[in-house]
Amino acid sequence: MVERSEHHRIRGTRIRNPGRGSSRAGIFATKHRAPLITDDLRDDLHEYLGGTVRGLGGIPQGVGGVADHIHLLVSLNATHCLSDFMRELKRSSSKWIAERSQNRDFKWQEGYAAFTVSASSRENVRDYIARQEEHHRRENSRDELAKFLRKSGVAVDERYFE
């Protein structure tokens, strides 16, 4: 997991990440949910994604995943366009994976899921991201995403699971 904290003092009170919009949890998968993120690549990929989030002006609060998908928790400024942010994150990491793995044609699945995370839920989401390998011994990524969508009141469209 990648984490970074920024603390500032305002009138003697220490606050975290001033001026940041809400935290976002993002999930995106490999093309066809193929298990392409190998164990020897995974930790370096998570570090790369955290660095890319910082390079795009965000703050990575958690990055994790398993062989077929990525979870992240990020703080973004109100000026960030989430779709542009995710497109650039996926584009650059796709290129990075292709350069470092045996799979020169690596691609992420089209699209992503993103959820707003309240301040009171951030720690639970961070813990969930950190325990991805353990969690996915019990539930596959497709079922996990469908559960998150339903819980958030979003209709599950099977076209986006292919």
Residue pairs with C-beta under 8 A, 6 or more apart in sequence:
1 46
1 62
1 63
1 64
1 126
1 129
1 130
2 46
2 47
2 49
2 50
2 60
2 62
2 63
3 60
3 61
3 62
3 126
4 50
4 54
4 59
4 60
4 61
5 16
5 17
6 16
6 17
6 59
7 14
7 15
7 16
8 14
8 15
8 18
10 18
17 59
17 75
19 77
20 59
20 75
20 76
20 77
21 75
21 76
21 77
21 78
21 80
22 75
22 116
22 117
22 118
23 61
23 73
23 74
23 75
23 116
23 117
23 118
23 119
23 122
23 125
24 73
24 74
24 75
24 76
24 82
24 114
24 115
24 116
24 117
25 71
25 72
25 73
25 114
25 115
25 117
25 125
25 129
26 70
26 71
26 72
26 73
26 74
26 86
26 112
26 113
26 114
26 115
27 69
27 70
27 71
27 72
27 112
27 113
27 114
27 145
27 148
28 69
28 70
28 86
28 90
28 108
28 109
28 111
28 112
28 113
29 68
29 69
29 70
29 108
29 109
29 141
29 145
30 36
30 37
30 67
30 68
30 69
30 106
30 107
30 108
30 109
31 106
31 107
31 108
31 109
32 109
32 162
33 68
33 69
33 109
33 141
33 142
34 68
35 66
35 67
35 68
36 67
36 68
36 97
36 101
36 103
36 106
37 45
37 65
37 66
37 67
37 68
37 70
37 97
38 67
38 101
41 97
41 100
41 101
42 65
42 66
42 67
44 100
45 70
45 93
45 96
45 97
46 63
46 64
46 65
47 63
48 93
48 96
49 60
49 63
49 70
49 72
49 89
49 93
50 60
50 63
52 88
52 89
52 92
52 93
53 59
53 60
53 63
53 72
53 74
53 89
54 60
56 80
56 85
56 88
56 89
57 76
57 77
57 80
58 74
58 75
58 76
58 77
58 80
58 85
59 74
59 75
60 72
60 73
60 74
61 73
61 74
61 75
61 122
61 126
62 71
62 72
62 73
62 125
62 126
62 129
62 130
63 70
63 71
63 72
63 73
63 129
64 70
64 71
64 72
64 129
64 130
64 132
65 71
65 129
65 132
66 132
66 133
66 136
66 141
68 141
69 141
69 145
71 128
71 129
71 132
72 129
73 117
73 122
73 125
73 126
73 129
76 82
76 85
82 114
86 112
86 114
90 108
90 112
93 108
94 106
94 107
94 108
97 103
97 106
98 104
98 105
98 106
111 160
113 145
113 148
113 149
115 148
115 152
117 125
128 135
135 144
136 144
139 147
142 161
145 161
146 156
146 161
149 155
149 156
150 156
